[in-house]
């Protein structure tokens, strides 16, 4: 294990610490105020300055995240809302959206509200407001590394309808400035089901600022609407908070590397000697990423959102022949990595890799 730039064996560390918590690990807590009251949480400290909070009661999504005390992500005015307050109608999803390091959208629709056949669908689906089951902290030694691993299952199902089961594993280790999310989705029902998923990663201030830049491995970029099309040449550039700013959205078709992975990173060269947040994902099951650019006052955030279908109403996606489906018993796996980049060298290497 690497601590403070030096490498130690498990035996050497056991000789130096009385409780591994002084180096990092997990701690279970229950939030106890306001709309978050009763929400279970797991605080994770990797011992590198990178810390984040997993919310089992919110589908094992990740809310807060920081590095050396600097916030990496946007948190909405809602905060970490208990799932009991979820409003499934229309745009009601926005009332319990905390943003954070990861909010998962889906898992049968990811787009705006709309009707698909006889089904009324709210914004971004139900998944993010479902509590996980069978949540386990599997953290422990793996040779000389202390692996941090949290796992659980979320079932999105309805009588006479779709039945999907998502099993999530969140992993990192003491000494790492990042986290991996591995999801396996299974149709455990007896009829084909739509399967749409989007990983809503949300860089915010101070990482996001007028001097920040978004770099990405992109094969094609399409504006979602005419308003977004007016500034398509500036999709990777940002501004200070702007009064009356209307959100912009771009659908990027990812360009994979030799291993099938794409990446996108928010870079701020003027912050703490250079700081960035990089997202890498397997394009085999996540061929796109949606970019949500919101430069409004207070609502100041950019979404980096790997996804498996365009972020449009499900009826439109179905009509275009782009709606992913899962047959009974079929499974699909997604792999997303989120890492902190620190220092000019790491930022330059990421920018160069994205430019290839």
C-alpha positions in Angstrom: 0.0 0.0 0.0 1.3 3.5 -0.9 0.9 6.1 1.9 2.4 9.6 1.5 4.4 8.5 -1.5 6.0 5.5 0.3 5.1 1.9 -0.2 4.4 -0.4 2.8 3.5 -4.0 3.2 0.5 -5.1 5.3 2.8 -6.3 8.0 4.7 -3.0 8.1 1.4 -1.1 8.4 0.0 -3.3 11.1 3.2 -2.5 13.1 2.5 1.2 12.7 -1.3 1.7 13.2 -3.7 0.6 15.9 -6.8 1.0 13.7 -6.8 1.1 9.9 -9.4 3.9 10.1 -6.5 6.3 10.7 -5.4 5.6 7.1 -8.8 5.3 5.4 -11.7 3.0 4.9 -15.5 3.2 5.3 -17.9 4.5 8.0 -21.7 3.9 8.0 -23.8 6.8 9.2 -27.5 7.8 9.1 -28.4 11.4 8.0 -30.6 13.0 10.6 -31.9 16.4 9.4 -34.5 17.8 7.0 -35.4 16.0 3.8 -32.4 13.7 4.3 -33.5 12.4 7.7 -33.3 8.6 7.8 -31.1 8.2 4.7 -28.3 5.7 5.3 -24.9 6.7 4.0 -21.4 5.2 3.8 -18.5 7.7 4.0 -15.4 6.5 2.1 -11.9 7.9 2.7 -9.1 6.5 0.4 -6.3 8.1 2.5 -5.2 10.3 -0.5 -7.4 13.3 0.2 -10.2 11.8 -2.0 -13.4 11.3 -0.1 -16.9 10.4 -1.2 -20.3 9.4 0.2 -22.3 6.4 -1.0 -26.1 6.4 -0.4 -27.6 2.9 -0.2 -31.1 4.4 0.2 -30.6 6.3 -3.0 -29.7 3.3 -5.3 -26.0 3.2 -4.2 -25.4 6.5 -6.0 -22.6 8.8 -4.7 -23.4 12.3 -3.4 -20.5 14.3 -1.9 -17.0 14.1 -3.2 -13.9 16.1 -2.4 -10.1 16.1 -2.8 -7.9 17.7 -0.2 -10.9 19.6 1.1 -11.9 21.0 -2.3 -15.3 20.2 -3.6 -15.3 18.3 -6.9 -19.0 18.2 -7.7 -22.2 20.2 -7.7 -24.8 19.6 -5.0 -28.3 21.0 -5.7 -30.3 23.0 -3.3 -32.3 19.8 -2.6 -29.4 18.1 -0.8 -29.6 14.3 -0.2 -33.3 13.8 -0.2 -35.0 10.7 1.3 -36.6 8.6 -1.5 -40.0 8.9 0.2 -40.1 12.4 -1.2 -39.7 11.3 -4.9 -42.2 12.8 -7.3 -42.4 10.5 -10.4 -44.6 12.9 -12.5 -43.3 15.1 -15.2 -40.3 17.0 -14.0 -40.8 16.0 -10.4 -37.5 14.1 -10.4 -35.8 17.5 -10.1 -37.2 17.9 -6.6 -35.1 15.0 -5.2 -32.0 15.3 -7.6 -28.9 15.9 -5.5 -26.5 15.7 -8.5 -23.2 14.8 -6.7 -20.5 12.6 -8.0 -23.0 10.1 -9.5 -26.7 10.0 -10.0 -27.9 7.1 -12.1 -30.8 7.7 -14.5 -33.0 4.9 -15.8 -33.2 2.1 -15.9 -36.1 1.8 -18.4 -36.0 5.5 -19.6 -33.4 8.3 -19.3 -34.9 11.1 -21.2 -37.5 13.9 -20.7 -41.1 13.2 -19.6 -43.3 11.7 -22.2 -45.7 8.9 -23.1 -44.5 5.6 -24.6 -47.6 3.7 -25.7 -49.9 3.7 -22.6 -47.1 4.4 -20.2 -46.5 7.8 -18.7 -42.8 8.4 -18.0 -41.3 11.0 -15.8 -37.9 12.7 -16.2 -34.9 10.3 -16.1 -36.7 7.3 -14.6 -37.2 5.9 -11.2 -33.9 4.2 -10.4 -32.1 7.0 -8.5 -34.9 7.1 -5.9 -35.0 3.3 -5.2 -33.4 1.9 -2.0 -30.8 -0.8 -2.5 -31.1 -4.3 -0.9 -28.6 -6.7 0.4 -26.0 -4.0 0.8 -22.6 -5.3 1.9 -19.3 -3.7 2.9 -16.8 -6.2 1.6 -13.7 -4.2 2.4 -10.6 -6.0 3.4 -7.0 -6.8 2.7 -6.0 -8.2 -0.7 -2.3 -9.0 -0.3 -0.6 -5.7 0.7 -3.5 -3.5 -0.6 -6.6 -2.7 1.5 -9.5 -2.9 -0.9 -12.7 -0.9 -0.3 -15.7 -2.5 -1.8 -19.4 -1.8 -1.4 -22.0 -3.9 -3.1 -25.8 -4.2 -3.3 -28.8 -4.7 -5.5 -31.6 -2.5 -6.7 -34.7 -3.9 -8.3 -36.9 -1.8 -10.5 -40.1 -3.8 -11.1 -43.8 -3.6 -11.4 -46.7 -6.1 -11.4 -47.6 -7.0 -14.9 -44.6 -5.0 -16.3 -40.9 -4.7 -16.5 -38.6 -6.4 -13.9 -35.0 -5.3 -13.9 -32.4 -6.1 -11.3 -29.2 -4.0 -11.1 -26.3 -5.4 -9.0 -23.7 -2.7 -8.3 -20.1 -3.0 -7.0 -18.3 0.2 -5.9 -14.6 -0.3 -5.4 -11.4 1.5 -4.7 -8.5 1.0 -2.4 -6.5 3.0 0.2 -4.0 5.0 -1.8 -6.2 5.6 -4.9 -7.6 8.9 -6.0 -10.7 7.4 -7.7 -13.5 4.9 -7.6 -14.9 2.2 -10.0 -18.6 1.5 -10.5 -19.4 -1.9 -12.0 -23.1 -2.7 -12.7 -24.8 -5.8 -13.9 -28.4 -5.6 -15.0 -30.6 -8.6 -15.5 -34.1 -8.9 -16.8 -35.6 -11.3 -14.3 -39.1 -11.0 -15.7 -40.8 -13.0 -18.5 -41.1 -10.4 -21.2 -38.7 -8.1 -23.1 -38.0 -4.9 -21.3 -36.6 -1.5 -22.3 -33.2 -0.9 -20.7 -31.8 2.6 -20.7 -29.1 3.8 -18.3 -27.2 7.1 -17.9 -24.4 7.8 -15.4 -24.9 11.5 -14.4 -21.4 12.7 -13.2 -21.6 16.3 -12.1 -18.5 18.5 -11.8 -19.1 21.7 -9.9 -17.4 24.7 -8.4 -14.5 25.2 -7.6 -13.4 22.5 -10.1 -15.9 24.0 -12.6 -15.2 27.7 -13.3 -14.7 30.0 -16.3 -11.1 28.8 -16.8 -12.2 25.1 -16.9 -12.1 22.9 -20.0 -13.8 19.7 -20.9 -11.7 17.2 -22.9 -13.1 14.0 -24.3 -12.6 11.2 -26.8 -15.3 12.1 -29.2 -16.2 10.7 -32.7 -19.2 12.9 -33.3 -21.1 15.7 -31.5 -24.8 16.6 -32.0 -26.8 19.4 -30.3 -30.0 18.1 -28.7 -32.0 21.2 -29.8 -31.7 24.5 -31.8 -30.7 26.5 -28.7 -27.7 24.2 -28.0 -26.8 24.3 -31.7 -26.1 28.0 -31.5 -23.1 27.3 -29.2 -21.9 23.9 -30.4 -18.4 25.3 -31.1 -18.1 26.1 -27.4 -19.3 22.8 -25.9 -16.0 22.3 -24.2 -15.7 25.9 -22.8 -17.4 27.4 -19.8 -18.2 30.8 -18.3 -18.8 32.4 -14.9 -22.4 32.0 -13.6 -24.8 33.8 -16.0 -28.2 35.2 -15.2 -31.0 33.6 -17.2 -28.8 31.0 -18.7 -30.8 28.3 -20.5 -29.3 24.8 -20.3 -27.6 23.3 -23.3 -27.2 19.6 -24.1 -25.0 17.7 -26.5 -25.0 14.1 -27.5 -21.4 12.8 -28.1 -20.7 9.5 -29.7 -17.7 8.2 -27.9 -14.5 7.3 -29.6 -13.0 4.2 -27.9 -9.3 3.5 -27.4 -7.7 0.2 -28.3 -9.2 -1.4 -25.1 -12.7 -0.2 -25.9 -12.7 2.6 -23.3 -13.6 6.3 -23.8 -13.0 9.2 -21.4 -14.0 12.7 -20.6 -12.5 15.0 -18.1 -13.1 18.4 -16.5 -9.8 20.2 -16.2 -9.0 23.3 -14.2 -5.3 24.3 -14.6 -5.7 27.3 -12.3 -7.0 25.4 -9.3 -4.5 23.9 -6.7 -1.7 23.6 -9.2 -4.0 21.8 -11.6 -7.0 19.7 -10.8 -9.2 17.5 -12.9 -12.0 14.9 -12.7 -11.8 12.1 -15.3 -14.5 9.7 -16.3 -13.6 6.5 -18.2 -16.1 3.9 -19.4 -16.5 0.8 -21.5 -18.1 1.8 -24.8 -19.2 -1.8 -25.5 -22.4 -1.1 -23.5 -22.2 2.7 -23.2 -21.5 4.0 -26.7 -22.5 7.7 -26.0 -22.1 10.4 -23.4 -24.5 13.2 -23.0 -23.1 16.6 -21.9 -25.4 18.8 -19.8 -24.1 22.4 -19.7 -25.8 24.6 -17.1 -24.1 28.0 -16.4 -26.9 29.4 -14.4 -26.6 31.3 -11.1 -26.8 28.8 -8.2 -27.5 26.0 -10.7 -23.9 26.0 -11.9 -22.9 22.5 -13.1 -21.8 20.4 -16.0 -23.0 16.8 -16.5 -20.7 14.2 -18.0 -23.1 11.4 -18.7 -22.0 8.1 -20.3 -25.2 6.4 -21.5 -26.5 3.5 -23.7 -29.0 5.5 -25.7 -29.7 9.1 -26.7 -31.2 11.2 -23.9 -34.6 11.8 -25.6 -38.1 10.7 -24.8 -38.4 6.9 -24.9 -41.0 7.0 -27.7 -38.6 9.0 -29.9 -35.7 6.7 -29.2 -37.9 3.6 -29.9 -39.1 5.2 -33.2 -35.4 5.7 -34.2 -34.6 2.1 -33.5 -32.1 3.0 -30.8 -33.9 1.8 -27.7 -31.9 -0.9 -26.0 -33.9 -4.0 -24.9 -33.3 -6.9 -22.6 -34.8 -10.3 -23.2 -36.0 -12.4 -20.3 -32.9 -13.7 -18.5 -30.6 -11.5 -20.5 -27.9 -9.5 -18.7 -25.7 -6.5 -19.5 -22.7 -5.1 -17.7 -21.4 -1.5 -17.4 -18.1 -0.3 -16.2 -17.3 3.3 -15.2 -14.2 4.7 -13.6 -14.0 8.2 -12.0 -10.5 9.5 -11.0 -9.0 12.7 -9.6 -6.2 14.2 -11.7 -3.7 16.3 -9.8 -0.9 18.4 -11.1 -0.1 19.8 -14.6 1.6 16.6 -15.7 -1.6 14.5 -15.2 -3.8 17.1 -16.8 -1.5 17.4 -19.8 -1.4 13.6 -20.2 -5.2 13.4 -20.1 -5.6 16.2 -22.6 -3.1 14.6 -25.0 -4.8 11.2 -24.8 -8.2 12.7 -25.5 -6.8 14.6 -28.5 -5.7 11.4 -30.3 
